[in-house]
Amino acid sequence: MKNDYQFVDGTRLSSVIEALIFASEEPISGQKIKSIIVENEEQIEISEDTVSDFVDKLNTRYDENGLSFRIERIAKGYTFVTQKKFHYWLSIFQHENAYRKLSQSAIESLAIVAYKQPITKPEVDQIRGVDSGYILRQLMEKALIEVSGRSDSPGKPLLYTTTSHFLRHFGINSVEELPKPREIEEILKDDDMAEHRQLLLEQSMIMEEEEDGSIEIKEDSEEGDVEEDNYENEENEKDDDSKNEEE
């Protein structure tokens, strides 16, 4: 590579950057890569842009050689990922990751937290219409959501937000990259988005119900039915009394 600095031991700057990204268990930021190199090599001064340029050059080399992997920027850091065209073969070889095995209730709750964060459990319950305590604990165990503080509302309930693992799980850098409701229908038509399909479908339904004002807590709905029945019974009794008086 052009302008690829060579260290005294013969290693190249591009190879060092590549090795740091490869060895990191978590996505490693350009700032972290820069700090490691500059602090341990006095003869070189690089910036985060330099790191980004070398990542682009590495990816170009991978593509030119038809390699099955590349470096992607995910969760504000760099990490190696398998090229999408090889996902089919990997799916044959291995079962789905345990983190992807989410129930419909978990997917629904995760979507609500992702789009409404920070959000409290009572607010999640209100949107779903059922108690979500157990599901939220499951999502926390899977490191997809976390407690970020307390609300100022009465009782100061806990506030939940998504985690950096959530970003890695869905291959995005921030929650701002989540599709908007108007984009969901088009995304669902994309075969490459199969892994996201169920999550997005659930969120789309939730948002439509919210706009229609049709989401209610089930217990409240049942109480409303009882009150309505009582009202009808009282009206029927009044009609019977009126008939008796006329007779």
C-alpha positions in Angstrom: 0.0 0.0 0.0 1.2 3.5 -0.8 2.6 5.5 2.1 2.4 2.4 4.3 4.7 3.2 7.2 7.2 0.4 8.1 8.2 -0.2 11.7 11.7 -1.2 12.7 10.6 -4.8 13.0 9.5 -4.9 9.4 5.8 -4.8 10.1 3.6 -2.3 8.2 1.1 0.2 9.6 -1.7 -1.3 7.6 -0.9 -4.8 9.1 -0.8 -3.4 12.6 -4.2 -1.7 12.2 -5.5 -5.0 10.7 -4.1 -7.0 13.6 -5.6 -4.7 16.3 -9.1 -5.0 14.7 -8.8 -8.7 14.3 -7.7 -9.3 17.9 -10.3 -7.1 19.5 -13.3 -9.0 20.9 -15.4 -5.8 20.6 -15.5 -3.2 17.8 -12.4 -1.1 18.4 -12.6 2.7 17.7 -10.4 4.6 15.4 -9.3 6.7 18.5 -8.3 3.6 20.4 -6.2 2.3 17.4 -4.6 5.7 17.0 -3.7 5.9 20.7 -2.1 2.4 20.8 0.1 3.1 17.8 1.1 6.7 18.7 1.9 5.9 22.3 4.1 3.0 21.3 5.9 4.4 18.3 7.5 7.8 18.6 8.4 8.2 14.9 4.8 8.2 13.7 1.8 10.5 14.1 -1.5 9.4 12.7 -5.1 10.5 13.0 -8.5 8.7 13.1 -8.9 9.7 9.4 -5.6 7.9 8.7 -7.0 4.8 10.4 -10.2 5.1 8.3 -8.2 5.5 5.1 -6.2 2.3 5.8 -9.4 0.4 6.6 -10.7 1.4 3.2 -7.5 0.2 1.5 -7.6 -3.1 3.4 -11.2 -3.7 2.3 -10.2 -2.9 -1.3 -7.4 -5.5 -1.1 -9.9 -8.0 0.4 -12.3 -7.4 -2.4 -9.7 -7.6 -5.1 -8.6 -11.0 -3.8 -12.2 -12.3 -3.4 -11.9 -12.9 0.3 -14.9 -13.9 2.4 -14.6 -11.1 5.0 -14.1 -7.3 5.3 -13.9 -4.7 8.0 -17.1 -2.8 8.9 -17.8 0.2 11.2 -20.3 -1.0 13.7 -21.2 0.4 17.2 -18.7 3.3 16.6 -15.8 0.9 16.1 -14.2 -1.4 13.5 -14.7 -5.2 13.4 -14.4 -8.0 10.9 -17.5 -9.4 9.4 -18.3 -12.1 6.9 -19.4 -10.9 3.4 -23.1 -11.2 3.0 -22.9 -13.5 0.0 -21.4 -16.2 2.4 -24.2 -16.0 5.0 -26.1 -18.8 3.3 -23.2 -21.2 3.7 -22.7 -20.2 7.3 -26.4 -20.7 8.1 -26.0 -24.3 6.9 -22.9 -24.9 9.1 -24.2 -23.4 12.3 -27.4 -22.8 14.2 -28.7 -19.3 14.8 -26.9 -17.4 17.5 -28.7 -17.8 20.9 -29.2 -14.0 21.0 -31.4 -14.2 17.9 -33.8 -16.8 19.5 -36.2 -14.3 20.8 -39.9 -14.9 21.5 -42.6 -12.8 19.9 -43.1 -11.0 23.2 -39.4 -10.3 23.5 -39.2 -9.0 20.0 -42.2 -6.8 20.6 -40.8 -5.4 23.9 -37.3 -4.9 22.4 -38.8 -2.9 19.5 -40.7 -0.7 21.9 -37.6 0.1 23.9 -35.6 0.7 20.8 -38.0 3.2 19.3 -39.2 4.8 22.5 -36.1 4.9 24.7 -35.5 5.9 27.4 -38.7 4.2 28.5 -40.1 2.9 31.8 -41.7 -0.5 32.4 -45.2 1.0 33.1 -44.9 2.7 29.7 -43.9 -0.6 28.0 -46.8 -2.3 29.8 -49.2 0.4 28.5 -48.2 0.0 24.9 -48.2 -3.8 25.0 -51.3 -4.1 27.1 -49.7 -6.7 29.5 -47.1 -6.9 32.2 -43.6 -6.9 30.7 -41.4 -7.4 33.7 -40.3 -10.9 32.9 -39.6 -10.0 29.3 -37.5 -7.0 30.2 -35.5 -9.1 32.6 -34.8 -11.6 29.7 -33.7 -8.8 27.4 -31.3 -7.5 30.1 -29.9 -11.0 30.6 -29.2 -11.1 26.8 -27.5 -7.7 27.1 -29.9 -6.1 24.6 -31.2 -3.5 27.0 -30.0 -1.9 30.2 -31.1 0.4 33.0 -30.0 4.0 32.2 -31.5 5.8 35.2 -34.8 6.7 36.8 -37.8 8.7 35.6 -39.0 11.8 37.3 -42.5 10.5 37.3 -44.2 9.3 40.6 -42.4 6.3 42.1 -39.3 7.1 40.0 -39.5 3.9 37.8 -36.4 2.6 36.1 -35.6 3.8 32.6 -34.6 1.3 30.0 -32.4 1.9 26.8 -30.8 -0.4 24.3 -27.1 -1.4 24.7 -24.0 -1.4 22.5 -24.6 -5.1 22.0 -28.0 -4.3 20.5 -26.2 -2.1 18.0 -23.7 -4.9 17.1 -26.6 -7.4 17.0 -28.4 -5.4 14.3 -25.3 -4.1 12.6 -25.8 -0.4 13.2 -23.9 2.5 14.7 -26.7 4.2 16.6 -30.5 3.9 17.1 -30.9 6.8 14.7 -30.1 4.3 11.9 -33.2 2.3 12.8 -35.7 2.5 9.9 -38.6 5.0 10.3 -42.1 3.7 10.2 -42.6 4.8 6.6 -39.5 2.9 5.5 -40.5 -0.4 7.2 -42.7 -1.6 4.3 -40.0 -1.2 1.7 -37.4 -2.9 4.0 -39.7 -5.9 4.6 -39.6 -6.6 0.9 -35.8 -6.9 0.9 -34.7 -10.5 1.2 -31.4 -9.4 2.8 -33.4 -8.1 5.8 -34.9 -11.4 6.7 -33.3 -11.3 10.1 -34.9 -8.0 10.9 -38.3 -8.7 9.4 -40.1 -10.0 12.4 -38.9 -7.1 14.6 -39.8 -4.4 12.1 -43.2 -6.0 11.5 -44.1 -6.0 15.2 -43.0 -2.4 15.5 -45.0 -1.3 12.5 -48.2 -2.9 14.0 -47.5 -1.2 17.4 -47.1 2.2 15.8 -50.3 1.8 13.7 -52.3 0.8 16.8 -50.8 3.8 18.7 -51.9 6.2 16.0 -55.4 4.7 16.0 -55.5 4.9 19.8 -56.6 1.2 20.0 -53.9 0.0 22.4 -55.2 -0.5 26.0 -54.2 -2.4 29.1 -56.1 -5.6 29.0 -57.2 -5.3 32.6 -58.5 -1.8 32.0 -60.4 -3.1 28.9 -62.0 -5.9 31.0 -63.1 -3.4 33.6 -64.5 -1.2 30.9 -66.6 -4.2 29.6 -67.9 -4.8 33.1 -68.9 -1.1 33.5 -70.6 -1.2 30.1 -72.5 -4.3 31.0 -73.6 -2.7 34.3 -74.8 0.4 32.5 -76.8 -1.7 30.1 -78.4 -3.7 32.9 -79.4 -0.5 34.7 -81.0 0.9 31.5 -82.9 -2.4 31.1 -84.2 -2.2 34.7 -85.4 1.4 34.1 -87.3 0.3 31.0 -88.9 -2.6 33.0 -90.0 -0.1 35.8 -91.5 2.3 33.2 -93.5 -0.5 31.6 -94.8 -1.7 35.0 -95.9 1.9 35.9 -97.8 2.2 32.6 -99.6 -1.0 33.3 
